[in-house]
Amino acid sequence: MPARRFTAEEVDAAVAALADDPDRFTHTQEIVTHAAPGLQRVLNEALDAGGWFGEAHEAQIAGVAGTEDEPARLTALRTLIAEETRLAMLVGVAVGLELARELYADDHDHAEENG
């Protein structure tokens, strides 16, 4: 994938296009399902390298678990899950972009070899 900068408008248009055509994810879901174990490893390594796991993560879990007030504990748990989900999604998108770039590079290399 060639290095390129995208405008906010281009990204917004691309996101809107994805939302308008759910069927376009069928092949992608097959690829991701196949690659899931390796992608999980890459995602875990990226999160670990970014300092998102380890002592800070464990401290957050302990803080939520130790909250005495049940409604407050549930709110804290929901917040922690939402934050971790957003973080994993953002890192996952970054990994996905790099995966696409790598696949494109392989495709480009094969075209040069055969061309």
N, C-alpha and C positions, 0 to 999 in steps of 0.2 A: 504494500500500500504506500503510495508516494507520500512524503511528508507534506502536510498541508494544514493551514490554519482555517478554522471554520468560524463564521460569524454567528452571533447569537440567533439571528433570524434563520440561518441555514439549519442550525441544530433544532430550533423550534419546529421548523417545517418537517425535518426528518422524524422527530418524535411524533408529530401529528400524523404523518404517513404511516408510522408503525401502529398507531392507535386505530387507524381507519381500516386496517387489513389484518385481522388476527390470523387468517389462514397462512400468511407468509412465514409464520413461525414454525410450521410443521417440520420442515427439513432441519431448521435450526435446533428444534427440540430433540430430534433424532441425533444430531451431532453432539449436543450437550449431554444427552443421556449416555452416549457412548464414552464421552470424554470426562464424565463426572468425577471419577476417582482421581484422575490426574489434576483436573481443575480444582478440586477440593484441596489437594495438597498445595497447589500454587497459591490459592486463596489463603490458606492457613499460614503459609510462609510469609505472604505479603502482610497479613494482619500482624503476625508476630514481629516482623521486621519493623513495622510502623509503631510498635510499642502498644498495640491494642490489646494484647494478651499479657499474661504475666501478673506481676504484683498489683498493678493498678486495676486490672480486670477482676482479680480475686478480691480485692478490697471492695469494689463496687458490689459484687455478689454478696459478700459478707455483710455489707451495710444494709442491703435490701433484706436479706434473710433475718437480720437482727432487729428490724423495725418491729416494735411491739404492737403498735396500732394496726389492726388488720386492714382497714381501708387504706391507710397510708402505705402499708407494705404492698398491697395490690397495685396501688398507683405507681409506686417506685418500681415494682417488677415490670409493669406494663411499659413504663418509660425506658427502663434498661433494655427490654426486648426490642422496643421500637428503635432506640439508638443503635443497638447492635445490628439490627436488620438494615437500617439505612447505611451504616458503615460498610457492612458486608456487600450491600448492593453497589455502593460507590466503588469499592475495591474490585468487585466482580465486573463492573463495567470497564474499569481500567484494564483488568486482565483480558476481558473480551476484546477490547480494542487492540491490545498487543497480540492476541491470538490471531485476529483478522489480519493484522500487519504481517505476522509470520507466515500465515497461509498464503497471503498475496505474494510475499517474497518468494516462497517456494514455487508458486504458480509461475511467477515471472522468470525465475531461474530455469524452470522446465521449458518455458517457451523459448528462451534464449538457446538452450541446449538443442532443441528440436527445430529451431528456426533458421 
